[in-house]
């Protein structure tokens, strides 16, 4: 048991969808601001895990950094 049970890694990304790319980015940054303590990521680390999806209006956040 121990620490491994407490650490949860999300398999599916969190997706932020907006009317435009800027709107989706605003939603992603708002999510970071509201959850920065539990995420334990700087804005730079958070941004490095964001991926713009092909539709151009959605951004996905992955718990693990992209390779």
N, C-alpha and C positions, 0 to 999 in steps of 0.2 A: 504494500500500500504506500503510504508516505506521500512525498511531494508529487509523484507522477499522477496520482489521482486528482490532485488539485489543479494541475496544469492541463488545460483543455486547448486543443488546437482545432480550429474550425476547418473543416474539409472544403466547404463551399465558400466562395467569396461573398462579401457583402456588396451589393450593387446599388449604386446611387444613380437614379435616372432623372433627368430634367428636360425642360423644353429645348435647351441648348447645352453645349459643352460647358459653358460658364455656369449655368444653373446647376448642373450635375457636380461641378467642382465646388460650388458654394455649399451644396448639401454634404459633400464628403468632408469639407473643412469644418462645417458645423458639427458633424458627427465626431470628429477628432476633438474639437473644443469641449463638447459635452461629455466625452468619455476619456479624456487624456489621462486621468489618474489610473483607470482600470486598464487602459491600453499600454501604459508605461512606455510610450514612444514619443520621441521629439517630433515636431512637425516635419522635419527633414526625413526622419525614419518612416513616418507615416506616409509621406508623399512618395517615397521610394517604393512603396508597396501598392501604389495605385496604378491601374492600367486602364487606358481609354479603350472602350470596346468599339468594334467596327461600325456600329450605328452612329457614332459620333455624339451621341446624347447620353451615354451611360458610362460610368466609371466603376470599376470593380476594385475592392480592397481585399488583398490576400494577407492572411495572418503571417505567413512566412515570406521572407524577401524573395523577389524574383531572381532567378539564376542568370 
